[in-house]
Amino acid sequence: MTRLLLVIGLLTAWAPPAGAQDTPRPIGTLARIQATGTITLGVRDSALPFSYRLADGSPAGYAVDLCKALTDDVSAALNRQPIRIAYKTVTAEDRIDKVASGDVDIECGSTTRNKQRLERVAFSPVFFIAGTKLLVSRESPILSYKDLRGKTVVVTSGTTNETAMHVLVERLVVHTTIVTAPNHTESFAMLRAGQADAFATDDVLLAGLAATYDGQDYHVVGDYLSYEPYGLMYRKDEPAFAAVVEHGFRRLAEAGRLADMYNRWLVRRLPTGEKLNIPMSAELAELFRELGQPD
């Protein structure tokens, strides 16, 4: 309740003083949502199980569910004003720009929270922890990054995995060719077509792709090549909206819903039939407990 009062107090602080006729309307995410009655969520097309499209084109996924749940907290901060949800597609390359520019209010995907990105945007509490690994054909001799000499690795443009692979190749002087594709689906298509020997991205996304396409023919290999804590992304320097997001995550944790959402998308069978069966890590479970998740 204290946090919710803080949210309302911050919003009230933005309101024009009584009797002021020429005071401009405050600029901010909550103020704009209040004026339009709409929150715009940035979603991905191919980031299963976090944000992807079902057969009917509707967005679905763990991160999408989190964003939809936070809409209740936005409504509460705006005196229970009804809020309509609008969706806009973002890509790995343009997601940060679309958040920073205000094209979307919150990005619901598989975006790593790191120091470099925090210079431009803000993030929610961490809701998943992944890391860069390699996806290869089961017939491939590649078992780790040590086997990449003379091979071609595809990465998705605009991802931290792209940076991680370039750093790895330069640091270890591994003679590997790195090529890019605009999204995960096309990166995997290059692997399937034989245009790349391995696809490097977050292990959970690789598992999702392998389960969706020819799951028996591809597998994830190697050690973790990077550390990727995921957060929902929104504009920085927005204290009222940040308070809403923080309050929402704590509300979901205390009600046990964070763990329920995790299990729905990472452990149980997905609406599209895939089953990733990825138990929650001890590190993520501890982060959820710190937010109030019951043992």
N, C-alpha and C positions, 0 to 999 in steps of 0.2 A: 504493500500500500504506500509505503514511503517513496518508493521509486516511481510509482504512478503519479503521486502528488508532485514529484519533481518534474515529471514530463509535462503535466498540466501547467505547472508554474513557469517552465521555460516557454511553453507556447503562449501563455498569457503575457509574458514579458515582451513578446513580439507584437502584441496587439497595439493599434494606435491609441493614444490617450483619449479619454472621453472629451468630446467636444472639438477634437482636432478635425478640421475639414480638409486640409491639404497634405496631411501626413501620408506618404506613399505606402501602399500595401507592403507588408514585410515580404522579403524574398526568402524562400526556404521550402524544403520538401513538404513539411507538414502544412504550411500555408497554402501551397499550390494544390495539395491533395484536398484541403478543405474547400478551396475555391472551385475545383473541378468535380469533386466527388469521385475521383478516379485515382487509383494507384497503378503505375505502369511497371510491370515486372519484365525483366530481361531474361529470356529463356534460350536454351541451346537446342539444336536439332539432333545432335548425336553424341550426347554425354551420358549415356545410360550407365548407372541407374539414377543419376542425379538430376538430369534435365534432358528430356528427349521427347519426340512426338509419337503418339499412338497412331494406329492405323487411320483414325478419323481426323488426324491433324491436331488433336488437343494436346497441350503440354502435360507432362507427367514426370514424376521423379521425386527423390528424397529432398533435394533442394527446393523444388517447386512446392512441395507440401509445406516445408518450413516457411517459405515466403507467404503462402496462402494463410497459414496460421497466424503469422505476424500482422496480417491485415486486421485481425480482431483487435490487436493492441493499438494500431493506428486509429481505428474507429473509437476505441475507448479514450484515447488522448484527445479526440475531437468531439467530446461529449456525445459519443455513440452515434455519430453521423454515419449513415450507410455509405459504404465504400464499394465502388465497382472496380473489378480487376480487369486491366487491359494487358495484353501480352505483346511483346516485341521480340523478334529474334535477334540474338547477338551471336558473334563468332569469337573465336579465340583471339583474333586480331583486333576487333573493334570494341570488345566489351568494356574495356577501361575507358576509352574515349566516350562511349555512349553513357556511361555512368557519370563521368566528370562533366559532360556537357548538359546533363539533365534530360537526355533523351529517354532514359529509363530511371526509375526511382530506386530500384534495388535489383541487383543481378543475382539470379537464382541458377547457379551452375556448379562447376567444379574448379573454382578459381583459388589458386594458392595465395595465402596471406603472407607477404614478405615485406622486408624493409623498403625495397625499391618501390613497390606498388603503394605502400602507405604514404609515400610522398605525394601521391595524386588522389587517392581514394581512401575510404575507411572500410573496416570490415567488422562483421559480427563476431561473436565467439566462435571458436573452431567447432565444426560439426563432423569432420572426418579427417583422417590422417592417411596420406598415401605416399608413394615414392616412385621415382622413375625406374622402370624395368624394361625388358625387351620381349616383344612378341615375335615368335618365329614359327615356321612350319615344323611339325613334329619330325619331319625327315631331315631337318637342317642340322648340321654339325655344331651350330652356335649354341653354347650353353651359358656364356657370360660375355661381358664386354671384352674379355681377353681374346675372344675368338673373332673379333670384328676386323682384324687386319685384312685389308684388301676387299672389304665388304661395303655394301651401301646400306645406310640406315635412313629411314624416312622419319621425320618429325612433323608435328603440326605447327604452322606459323603462329607466332605470338604466344607460345606456351613457355613455361619455365623449363620444360623438358628440352626444348630447342637449345636454350642457354646451357643447360647441364651437359648435353652431349658435346657441344662445341668446347666447353671447358675440359671435359674428359679427354677428348681427342688431342687438344693442345697440350694438356698437362702430361699425358702419358705418351705423347708422340705416336699415337696409334694411327696408321695410315688408313683412315676410313673416310668414305665419301658420305657427306650428310646432305640429303635433299629434303625439300619441304612440300607440304600439301596444305590447302586452306582449311581443312577440317579433319576430324578424326576418321570419318567415313571414307574420305578420299585417301587419307594416309594408309588405311587398312586395304583399300582397293589396290594401291600400288604394291603392297606386300603380296596380295593374292595374285596379282598379275605378273609377279616375278620382276617388277621394276625396282624392288628393294629386297634386301636379304633379311631385314629386321625392322620392326616398327617400335620406336621408343616413346613411351608416354607413361602416365601414372598406371600402376599395376591394376587398380580396380577398374579403370576404363578399358584396359586391355582385356581383362577378364570378361567385361560386359560385351565387348566386340566379339571375342572368341565364342562366347555363348550364343550370340545372335547369328553369326555367320560361320558355318562349317566348324562348329565347336570341337569336333573330334580331330580336326586337321591342324590346329594351332595350339600353342601353349606358351605360358609366360615363363621366362627363365632369368637366371642371374641374380646378383645381389642388388640391393637398393643403390641407385646412383644419385639420388637426391631425396630431400625431405620436403613433403608437400602438405602443409596443414590447410584445409579448405575453410573458407568463410564466405558468407554472403556479402556482396560488395555494394556500397552506397557512397554518396558524396561525402567528402570530408568537411570539417568545420561546420557541421550541422548538429549542435549539441542536443536539441530537442528530439530529432529523429534518432540519434544515437541512443538516447535514453529509452526511447520506445523499443528499439531493437534489443537492447540489453534486458529490459524488463520482460519482453516477450520470451527470450530464451530462458530466463529464470522461471517464468510462469510454466513454460512447457516442461522444463526439467523437473520442477517440484511436483507436477502432475503425472510424471512418469512418461510423458509423451515423446520426449526426445529419444528414449530407448525404443519405444514402440515404433516410431518412424524409422529409426535405423533398422530394426529387425524386419519391418515390412519391405524395405527396399534392398537390403544387403543380405538377409538371411532367408526369408521366405520367397516363394515363387513370385515372379513379377507378373503384372497384368498381361504382358506379351509372351509369357510362358517360360522365360529364362529363370534359372536359379543360380545365384552366385555363391551363396552359402559362405559369406565372409563374416565370421564372428567379430564382435567389437574388440578392438585392442585394449589392453590394460591401460595404456596411456590415454586413449579417448574416454574410457570409462571413468578415469579419475577426473578428467576435465568436466565431464557431465556431473559427477558428484559435487564438484566445486560450485556448479551452477544450482545445485539443489536436488539432483536426481536421487531418488531413494535407492538404497542398496538392494 
